[in-house]
Amino acid sequence: MISTSDFRNGVNLKVDGHPCQIVWFQHHKPGKGGAIMRVKLKNLETGSITERTFKSGEKFESVSVTREKKQFLYNSGDDY
């Protein structure tokens, strides 16, 4: 589990059932009320970037991501 205090650029986590990567984050403490985290998240499935805010202390499921280089060899009809 990842807490908002563990947020760093490049951390992968699951938000609303989708794997996301933190692109940018900012801890914000308004004059009254609790602290919040402003976060830009990149959806790893679609590539879209969204901006969200989370209350301090929220927890998220961590996601492990592996990247592998692939090489295109040939296509056979509709298959690659």
N, C-alpha and C positions, 0 to 999 in steps of 0.2 A: 504494500500500500504506500502511496505517495501522498504526503501532506502538502499544503500550500507553502509551508516553510522550506520544503525541499525543491521548490521550483528553480530551475536553472535553464538557460538556453540549451536546446537540444534534447531535453528530457522527453521520453515517450510515455504517454499515458492514455487511458481510455476515458473519453468524455461522451456521455449520452450514447454509449454502446459503439462508438467509433474510435479507432486508433488515431491519435493526434500527436504532434510534436510541438513543443513550445518554441516559438520563433523569437518572442520578446515578452518580457514581464516587468511589472512595476509594482512595488509595495506602496500602498497609499493609506495614510492614516489621517482621516478627516478630524476636525476639531472635536466633534462629538460622535459617539457611536464607535463601532468596532472597525478594525482595519480590514481593508479589502485588497485583493490582488487583481490588477488589470493584466490581461494576458492576450497575446495574439497566438492563435493555434492554427497549425497547418494540418488539415485532414489528410492522412496518409493514403486513403483510398481514392479521393477525388482530386487532391492537390489544392483545394480551395483554402483560403486563409480567412479566419473569422476572429473578431475581437470579443472577448468575454470578460466578465468580472466574477470573482469568487470570494466568498467570505473567508476570512482567515480561519484556518483549522479544518477546512474541508479535506476529505480524503478521496483518493482516486486509485483505481487499479493500474498497476504498471504494465507496460507492454514491451516485450522484447522484439527487436527488429533486426533481421540479418539482411545484409546487402551482398549480392553476388553478381559478378560480371558474367554476362552471357554474350554469346556470339551467334549472329544469324547465319545459318548455313545455306538453307534452300527452302523453297515452299513447294508443296505438293497439293495442288488443288486449293482447298480452303485451309489446309493445315500448314503449320510452319515448323 
